[in-house]
Amino acid sequence: MKKDKTISVIKIAIKSIEDELVKSRTKEPEIPINHLELFKLYLIEMLNEINNNEMQDRNNRIKKMSHIILDSWPMNSSIGEKIMLAESQYMNL
């Protein structure tokens, strides 16, 4: 159950990133494109680890995104909230 919820939250975060990348083609993004692209890769890797039952030890898991979001993204970023939730759920598996 917890695993399914985490997968769902990660997929929502990926979809939000994809939507923002599409929007960035027509207007100046508030969030660096390279962050979005990198975080999408991290989230896909998290999904692969969960789906393949190849979870790393907690100390070795991907856990960089929240720090970057909090340090350099706009405070009211709904995408940032979704990504941080996905990372948190992943870390708690």
Secondary structure as a PSIPRED ss2 file (coil, helix, strand):
# PSIPRED VFORMAT (PSIPRED V4.0)

   1 M C   1.000  0.000  0.000
   2 K H   0.000  1.000  0.000
   3 K H   0.000  1.000  0.000
   4 D H   0.000  1.000  0.000
   5 K H   0.000  1.000  0.000
   6 T H   0.000  1.000  0.000
   7 I H   0.000  1.000  0.000
   8 S H   0.000  1.000  0.000
   9 V H   0.000  1.000  0.000
  10 I H   0.000  1.000  0.000
  11 K H   0.000  1.000  0.000
  12 I H   0.000  1.000  0.000
  13 A H   0.000  1.000  0.000
  14 I H   0.000  1.000  0.000
  15 K H   0.000  1.000  0.000
  16 S H   0.000  1.000  0.000
  17 I H   0.000  1.000  0.000
  18 E H   0.000  1.000  0.000
  19 D H   0.000  1.000  0.000
  20 E H   0.000  1.000  0.000
  21 L H   0.000  1.000  0.000
  22 V H   0.000  1.000  0.000
  23 K H   0.000  1.000  0.000
  24 S C   1.000  0.000  0.000
  25 R C   1.000  0.000  0.000
  26 T C   1.000  0.000  0.000
  27 K C   1.000  0.000  0.000
  28 E C   1.000  0.000  0.000
  29 P C   1.000  0.000  0.000
  30 E C   1.000  0.000  0.000
  31 I C   1.000  0.000  0.000
  32 P C   1.000  0.000  0.000
  33 I H   0.000  1.000  0.000
  34 N H   0.000  1.000  0.000
  35 H H   0.000  1.000  0.000
  36 L H   0.000  1.000  0.000
  37 E H   0.000  1.000  0.000
  38 L H   0.000  1.000  0.000
  39 F H   0.000  1.000  0.000
  40 K H   0.000  1.000  0.000
  41 L H   0.000  1.000  0.000
  42 Y H   0.000  1.000  0.000
  43 L H   0.000  1.000  0.000
  44 I H   0.000  1.000  0.000
  45 E H   0.000  1.000  0.000
  46 M H   0.000  1.000  0.000
  47 L H   0.000  1.000  0.000
  48 N H   0.000  1.000  0.000
  49 E H   0.000  1.000  0.000
  50 I H   0.000  1.000  0.000
  51 N H   0.000  1.000  0.000
  52 N C   1.000  0.000  0.000
  53 N C   1.000  0.000  0.000
  54 E C   1.000  0.000  0.000
  55 M C   1.000  0.000  0.000
  56 Q C   1.000  0.000  0.000
  57 D C   1.000  0.000  0.000
  58 R H   0.000  1.000  0.000
  59 N H   0.000  1.000  0.000
  60 N H   0.000  1.000  0.000
  61 R C   1.000  0.000  0.000
  62 I C   1.000  0.000  0.000
  63 K C   1.000  0.000  0.000
  64 K C   1.000  0.000  0.000
  65 M H   0.000  1.000  0.000
  66 S H   0.000  1.000  0.000
  67 H H   0.000  1.000  0.000
  68 I H   0.000  1.000  0.000
  69 I H   0.000  1.000  0.000
  70 L H   0.000  1.000  0.000
  71 D H   0.000  1.000  0.000
  72 S H   0.000  1.000  0.000
  73 W C   1.000  0.000  0.000
  74 P C   1.000  0.000  0.000
  75 M C   1.000  0.000  0.000
  76 N C   1.000  0.000  0.000
  77 S C   1.000  0.000  0.000
  78 S H   0.000  1.000  0.000
  79 I H   0.000  1.000  0.000
  80 G H   0.000  1.000  0.000
  81 E H   0.000  1.000  0.000
  82 K H   0.000  1.000  0.000
  83 I H   0.000  1.000  0.000
  84 M H   0.000  1.000  0.000
  85 L H   0.000  1.000  0.000
  86 A H   0.000  1.000  0.000
  87 E H   0.000  1.000  0.000
  88 S H   0.000  1.000  0.000
  89 Q H   0.000  1.000  0.000
  90 Y H   0.000  1.000  0.000
  91 M H   0.000  1.000  0.000
  92 N C   1.000  0.000  0.000
  93 L C   1.000  0.000  0.000
